[in-house]
Amino acid sequence: MKVSIIGATGYSGCELIRYLRYHPEVELTSIHSSSTKDEAFSAFYPHAKQLCTLPLETIDPEKIMTVSDLVFFATPSGIAKELAASFVRAGFPAIDLSGDFRLKTQGAYERWYGHRGAPYELVQCFDYGLAEFRQHKQSKWVANPGCYATAAELSLAPLLKEQLIELDSIIIDAKSGFSGAGKNLTQATHFTEAHDNMTLYKMNQHQHIPEIIQQLKKWAPELEAIQFSTSLIPVTRGIFATTYVKAKQPISDEELIAVYRNCYDDNPFVRVQAVGVYPTLKQVVGSNYCDIGLAYNPATNMITIVTVIDNLGKGAAGQAIQNLNLLAGFPEVYGLDQLPLYP
């Protein structure tokens, strides 16, 4: 299978290239940038010298559809919605890593992202790509989930599906490394602001909130709202999400683990930890894994869920490759069954 990447010079695009290099059934045939052309990829990323020799090209949908079988959009939100229509009209498969096609309610994108969204009919063409729970695995067009959303949804799915928690008790405290902010520099991402610091941002306004609720309501239609906060921590990669929920009935740690393993045992990229073991960022960095640890506190009747993913892996490029595998009928682990980067 031949693929192209639009937005190859961003962090997610760079990560797509790294994963695709190890995919036994996929050939990367072209890479594209809206701001650069006719330069080698290694001019931006010297670590790829001799490993990715493709030149960066301008974005030409007709040419992409001639040389490839599928296109990835690894662009910031607001770009794919302008480019995707020509691919959809031609019936050409596309996987979008931005937020342009995730929110299915009219007006939601405009409210949470702050600018005009894609036409409603185009948004409805895209299947929401939470890989472990895809309903339409052969959909030609996939809206890859956000990084925070992936961690939150995988954290809560087993409890919601089994109706084990009070729906008005969900509190998610999520922390991300700075690569999640992309390459554009802001005051918050200056070294002097980020080093030895932790910053909470977008309180009650993060664009992943409606995405998370949209997915959680598929498992619990009565759910109305969640409490969700996001912070930046001084690491390069990774999301560390701690979720607190009130149990409907007392439950042991062993029973909790059993619920999660029953849900995820057939999913190769979700690893449920043993009783009393809680995951760290280091054990998933550079990978498509989602690791989950659990605990129940009988004194408060609260369940704590600790979830870690790599925001560029399972939270972006890794899950996009996983969705490619589902679409193409490849084994789900192709291109992704490699050890995380440790230490």
C-alpha positions in Angstrom: 0.0 0.0 0.0 1.3 3.4 -0.9 0.7 6.5 1.3 1.4 10.2 1.4 1.7 12.6 4.3 0.5 16.3 4.2 2.2 18.2 7.1 5.3 16.0 7.2 7.4 18.6 9.0 5.3 18.8 12.1 5.9 16.5 15.1 3.1 14.2 14.2 4.2 14.0 10.6 7.7 13.2 11.7 6.4 10.5 13.9 4.3 9.0 11.1 7.5 8.7 9.0 9.2 6.9 11.8 6.5 4.3 12.2 5.9 3.8 8.5 9.6 3.0 8.0 9.0 -0.2 9.9 5.6 -1.1 8.3 6.0 -4.3 6.2 3.0 -3.5 3.9 3.3 0.2 3.4 5.5 2.4 1.2 5.7 6.1 1.8 5.7 7.7 -1.7 5.4 11.4 -1.1 5.6 14.0 1.7 4.1 17.5 1.6 4.2 20.8 3.3 2.2 24.0 2.9 5.2 26.2 3.7 8.2 24.3 2.1 9.0 22.6 -1.1 11.9 20.9 -2.9 13.9 20.5 0.3 14.9 17.2 1.8 13.1 16.1 4.9 16.5 15.7 6.6 17.1 19.5 6.2 14.5 19.9 8.9 15.3 16.7 10.8 18.9 15.7 10.5 18.3 12.5 12.4 16.5 11.3 9.3 19.5 11.7 7.0 19.8 8.7 4.7 16.7 7.2 6.3 14.1 9.4 4.6 15.3 10.7 1.2 12.0 12.0 -0.1 11.8 15.7 -1.0 9.1 17.9 0.5 6.5 18.8 -2.2 3.7 21.3 -2.5 0.2 20.0 -1.8 -1.4 18.8 -5.0 -4.4 16.5 -4.4 -4.5 15.2 -7.9 -0.8 14.3 -7.9 -1.2 12.7 -4.4 -4.1 10.5 -5.6 -2.0 9.5 -8.6 1.0 8.2 -6.6 -0.7 6.9 -3.4 -3.6 4.9 -2.1 -4.2 6.9 1.1 -3.2 10.3 2.5 -2.5 11.3 6.1 -3.3 14.9 7.2 -0.8 15.7 10.0 -1.6 19.3 10.0 -2.8 21.8 12.6 -6.5 22.1 13.0 -8.1 24.4 10.4 -6.1 23.0 7.4 -7.5 19.6 6.6 -11.0 20.9 6.4 -10.0 23.0 3.5 -8.1 20.2 1.7 -10.1 17.1 2.4 -13.1 17.8 0.2 -11.3 16.9 -3.1 -10.2 13.6 -1.6 -13.6 12.7 -0.3 -15.3 13.6 -3.6 -12.9 11.3 -5.4 -13.5 8.5 -2.9 -9.9 8.6 -1.9 -9.0 7.4 1.7 -7.8 9.9 4.2 -6.9 9.8 7.9 -6.9 13.2 9.6 -4.8 13.7 12.8 -6.3 17.2 13.5 -9.6 18.0 15.2 -11.3 19.2 12.0 -13.7 16.2 11.7 -14.1 14.9 15.2 -17.1 16.9 16.5 -20.3 15.7 14.9 -22.7 18.3 16.4 -23.3 21.4 14.2 -21.7 24.5 15.8 -19.5 22.5 18.2 -16.3 23.0 16.2 -16.9 26.8 15.9 -17.5 27.1 19.6 -14.5 25.1 20.8 -12.0 25.7 18.1 -12.9 29.3 17.5 -13.1 29.3 13.7 -15.3 28.1 10.9 -15.7 24.4 10.6 -15.9 22.1 7.7 -19.2 21.6 5.9 -21.5 19.4 8.0 -21.9 16.8 5.2 -18.1 16.5 5.0 -17.7 16.1 8.8 -20.3 13.2 8.7 -18.2 11.3 6.2 -15.4 10.8 8.8 -15.5 7.9 11.2 -14.2 8.7 14.7 -11.0 6.7 15.0 -10.7 5.4 18.6 -9.1 2.3 17.3 -10.1 -0.1 20.1 -13.8 0.7 19.6 -14.1 1.4 15.9 -17.6 0.5 14.6 -16.8 1.1 10.9 -13.3 -0.3 10.6 -13.4 -0.1 6.8 -14.4 3.6 6.6 -12.4 5.4 4.0 -12.2 8.5 6.1 -11.0 8.6 9.7 -10.9 11.4 12.2 -8.1 10.4 14.5 -8.9 11.2 18.2 -7.0 13.8 20.2 -4.3 12.8 22.5 -6.1 13.8 25.8 -9.3 12.3 24.4 -7.6 9.0 23.7 -6.3 8.7 27.2 -9.6 9.8 28.8 -11.8 7.5 26.7 -9.7 4.4 27.2 -9.6 5.2 30.9 -13.3 5.2 31.3 -14.7 2.8 28.7 -14.8 -0.4 30.8 -16.5 1.3 33.7 -19.1 3.0 31.5 -19.8 -0.1 29.5 -20.4 -2.1 32.6 -22.4 0.8 34.3 -20.2 0.7 37.4 -19.9 4.4 38.2 -21.9 7.5 39.0 -22.0 9.5 35.8 -21.9 12.9 37.6 -18.7 12.1 39.4 -16.1 12.0 36.6 -13.0 14.1 37.2 -10.0 13.9 34.8 -6.7 15.6 35.6 -4.4 15.2 32.6 -0.9 16.4 32.1 1.0 16.6 28.8 4.6 17.0 27.6 5.4 20.1 25.5 5.4 18.3 22.1 1.7 18.3 22.4 1.7 22.0 21.8 3.3 21.6 18.4 6.3 23.5 17.0 5.0 27.0 17.1 6.6 28.9 20.0 4.4 30.6 22.6 5.3 32.3 25.9 4.2 29.1 27.8 6.6 27.0 25.8 9.7 29.2 26.2 12.4 27.3 28.1 12.4 29.8 30.9 8.6 29.4 31.4 8.5 25.6 30.9 11.7 24.4 32.8 11.1 23.5 36.4 7.5 24.5 36.1 4.0 23.2 35.7 1.2 25.2 34.1 -2.6 24.6 34.0 -4.2 25.9 30.8 -7.6 26.1 29.1 -9.5 25.5 32.3 -13.0 24.3 31.3 -12.3 25.4 27.7 -10.1 22.7 26.2 -11.2 21.6 22.7 -11.0 17.9 23.7 -13.8 18.3 26.2 -16.7 18.0 23.7 -14.9 15.2 21.9 -14.5 13.2 25.1 -18.2 13.7 26.1 -19.3 12.8 22.6 -17.5 9.4 22.8 -18.4 8.7 26.5 -22.1 9.2 25.7 -21.9 6.3 23.2 -21.4 4.1 26.3 -23.5 6.1 28.7 -26.1 8.2 26.9 -27.3 9.8 30.2 -23.9 11.4 30.8 -24.1 15.2 30.7 -20.7 16.6 31.7 -17.2 15.9 33.0 -14.7 17.9 35.0 -11.5 18.0 32.9 -8.3 19.9 33.4 -5.1 20.0 31.4 -1.5 20.9 32.5 1.8 21.2 30.9 4.7 19.4 32.6 8.4 19.8 31.7 8.8 16.6 29.6 9.0 16.3 25.8 6.5 13.5 25.3 3.7 11.8 27.1 0.3 12.2 28.7 -0.3 11.3 32.3 -4.0 11.2 33.1 -5.4 10.6 36.6 -9.2 10.0 36.6 -11.4 9.9 39.6 -14.9 8.4 39.6 -17.4 7.3 42.3 -18.4 3.7 42.2 -22.0 2.7 42.4 -21.1 -0.3 44.6 -18.0 -1.2 46.5 -15.5 -3.1 44.3 -12.1 -4.7 45.0 -8.9 -3.8 43.2 -8.9 -7.4 41.9 -12.4 -7.0 40.5 -11.5 -3.7 38.9 -8.5 -5.3 37.1 -10.7 -8.1 35.9 -13.2 -5.6 34.4 -10.5 -3.9 32.5 -8.7 -7.0 31.3 -12.0 -8.5 30.2 -12.5 -5.3 28.1 -9.0 -5.0 26.7 -7.4 -8.5 26.6 -8.0 -8.7 22.8 -6.5 -5.3 22.2 -2.7 -5.5 21.7 -2.0 -1.8 22.6 -3.8 -1.5 26.0 -1.8 -3.0 28.9 -3.6 -3.2 32.2 -1.3 -3.3 35.1 -1.3 -5.7 38.0 -3.0 -4.8 41.4 -1.0 -2.1 43.1 1.1 -1.3 40.0 0.7 2.2 38.4 2.2 3.1 35.0 4.9 5.8 34.4 5.4 7.9 31.3 8.7 6.2 30.5 7.1 2.9 29.8 5.1 4.2 26.8 7.3 6.9 25.3 8.0 6.3 21.6 5.2 3.7 21.4 1.5 3.1 20.6 0.8 1.6 24.0 -1.7 2.8 26.5 -0.9 1.5 30.1 -3.6 1.7 32.8 -3.4 1.2 36.6 -6.4 1.1 38.9 -7.3 1.4 42.6 -10.4 1.6 44.7 -10.6 3.5 48.0 -13.3 2.0 50.3 -13.1 5.1 52.6 -14.3 7.4 49.8 -15.9 4.9 47.5 -13.7 6.4 44.7 -12.0 4.6 41.9 -8.7 6.1 40.6 -7.5 5.3 37.1 -4.0 6.1 36.1 -3.4 6.2 32.3 -0.3 6.9 30.3 0.2 7.3 26.6 2.7 9.0 24.3 0.9 12.0 22.9 2.7 11.6 19.6 2.2 7.8 19.5 -1.1 6.5 20.7 -2.3 10.1 20.9 -1.5 10.8 17.3 0.7 9.0 14.7 0.7 5.6 16.3 -3.1 5.4 16.5 -3.3 6.8 12.9 -1.2 3.8 11.7 -3.4 1.5 13.8 -6.4 2.9 12.0 -4.7 2.4 8.7 -4.1 -1.2 9.6 -7.8 -1.6 10.4 -8.9 0.0 7.2 -6.5 -2.0 5.0 -7.1 -5.3 6.8 -3.5 -5.6 7.9 -2.6 -7.1 11.3 -3.3 -4.3 13.8 0.3 -4.4 15.1 2.1 -3.8 11.8 4.5 -1.0 12.0 3.8 -0.6 15.7 5.2 -3.7 17.5 8.4 -2.1 18.7 9.7 -1.5 22.2 9.1 1.9 23.8 12.1 4.2 24.1 13.7 3.5 27.5 15.2 5.1 29.5 
